Amino acid sequence: MSKKIHNILLERSIEQHRSLNDIFTKNGVIFLKKSKKNLFEFMVNLIISQQLSTKAANSIWKNVKDLENSKMLSLMEIFSKKNSDTLKNCGLSKNKVKAAILLRKRFEEKKIDKDVLSKMNEAELSVFIQSLWGFGPWSAEMTAMFFFGMPDIWAKKDLILDRCITKIAKLEDENDEKIIQFYSPFKTYLALHIWKANNSGLFKEIK
């Protein structure tokens, strides 16, 4: 399926957006991979990652996993009020600790069900995720993309995507939102290509 989608992206961009066609070509086929984490673990990782660089988030996540192993407790057991100070020492802010503890409570109350969420469309999933304390649009978009594997998601609150699509829009002399929608129903793959191009330095070559 990813190869088929890649060919569609190439075909759509060849005449319409040459800068994106160059990115798609150089990146090659990209696969949308769902997270192997369970839903609670995935969502806690999202809490940690909010408004942080990947390097900083990974460092904090390592501290949390080390804490989990040292105490020989499950990740859900780690996020309790009695461990608040210890979690802060791992690098989590007060609000992030609160968000994770409240998340655990929702799981314990059976108010978050992976199977139920998997049947929701993008809009329904977004509303539900954002109803949780400490979760906003970005977290909802990341959940849709990387846990449920939805192929047509654009992360509007992602700073890298926003910066890069703005550059592409200027190069193509076209509205950025129009460009994004042009690649529906595969906006997730457009985002994956842009992230990869940014990480590899490819955007520096685009003029």
N, C-alpha and C positions, 0 to 999 in steps of 0.2 A: 504493500500500500504506500509506503514512504517513497518508493521509486516512482510510482504513478503520480503522487502529489508533487514530487520534485519536477517531473516533466511538465505538469500543468503550470507550475510557477515559472518555469523557463519559457514556456509558450506564451504565457500572459505578459511577461516582462520584456520580451525580446524587442518589441516595437514601442511599448508604452513607457517603460522605465529602464533605461539602459544601465543606470547605476546599480539597480537591484538585480538585473540580469547578470551583471558582472559578479555580484556577491553570491548569487545562487550557483553560478558556474564554478567559482573558486572554492566555495564551501563544499560542494558536492552534496550527495544525498544525506539528509538529516533525519534521524529517527526520534519520535516522541516517546520518551521512556517514562513510564509511571514509576513513582517512588516505591521502593521495597519496604519502606517503613510502615508500621501499622498507623491507623488514622490518628491516634492520640500522639504518638511519637512525631509524626509528620507535622501536626499542628503546633506542638511545642517548639519544634525546630523553626517553624514560621515565626512564632512569637520572638524567639531569640534573634532571628534574621532581620526583623523589622528595623529599617533605617540604619543598618550597619553594613559595612563592607563585608564581602564574602570571607576575607581573612579573619576579621574580628569575630564574625558570627561562628566560624568554624572553631576558633579558639575557645569561645564560651561553650559551644556544644561539646567539645572534648572535655572541658572541666566538668560539665554536668554528667557525662557518661562515666568519667573517672569516679565521680561521687557515687553514682549508681552502683558501680562495681565494688567500691571500697565499703559501702554500707550493705552490700548484698541485698538490695531492695529493688523492686521494679521501678521503672521510670515514673509510673503513676504514684507509687508510694513516696517517691522522693519529693514530689510537689505537694507538700503539706505545710500548714502554717508553722509547725514546729521547726521546719527546715528553712524558714524564710531567710534568716541571717546567713546561713551557710550558702544558700542559693545566690544571695547578693554577692557573697565573696567569690562566687564562680564568675561574676561579671554581669549578672542580670540586674536590671534596674528594679526599683520598687514596683513600678507598674507592670513590668513584665512578669515578675514573680506572682503578682496578684492575678494577672490574666491567666497564667498557667494553672494556678490553684483553682480558680473559678472554672476553668476548662475541665479539670479533673472532676469537679463536682457535677458538671453537666453529663460527663460520661458515666459517673457512678449512678446518676439518676436515670440513666438510659434515655436521655433526651437527645443524644447524638448517636445516630445509627448509620453506619456506612452503607448498608443496603438501601435504606430509605433515601439517603443523599444521592446515591448513584442513579436513582430514578428521576431526579430533578433535572430540569433544564438549567441553562446558565443563569438566567434571571432569578429563578427560585433558589438555586444554590447560593448565589451572591447575597440575596436577602437573608438567608438563614445564617451564613457565616458572619455577616456583618451585625447580626443580632447578638453575637457573643461578645462579651466585654473584652476590649483590647484588640478586636479584629476589624480591619477596615477593608476597603476595596482591593488593595494590593494582595492582602492575604486570601481574599475570596478568589481572585484571579489565579494566584499561584496554586490554590487547592484544585481549581477547575482544570488547570493545565497539567500539573505534575502528579496529582493523586488520582484524579478521575480521567485524565487523558483526553480532555475535550479538545478537538482540533481547531476550533474557531474562536479562540480567546485572544484578546489584545490587552495587555497590562498597561492601562492608561496612567497608572501612578508610578510606573517604573522609570526612574530617572534616565537610565541608559537608553531605553527604547524611545523616550521622549526626545532626548538630545539627538539621537541618530536619525529618527524619522524626520525631525525638523531639518536636518542637513540634507537628507534625500529630497525632501519637498522643495527646498531651495534649488537644488541641482536640477530637478525635473520641472521646476516652475509650475508646481501643482499643489493644491491644498493637501496637507498631511492626512487629514481624515479621509479624504477621497482616495488617497493611495492605499491606506489601510483597508478600507472597505472593498477595494478592487480585488483584493486577494482572499476575500471570503468565498467559501467556508473553510479556509485554511490559514486564518490569521495567526494561530499558534505557531505554525511553521514559519511564517514571516518573522515572528518574534524570535524564534530559535535561530534563524539565519542571522538576524541583526545582532543578537547577543554573541554568536560565534564570531562574526566579523569584527565586532568591537574588541573581543578578547584577543583575537589574533593580530590586531593592528591593521586590519584590512581597510578600515575607514580612513586611515591616514593616507592611503593611496588613491582614494576616490576624490575626484575633482570635477 
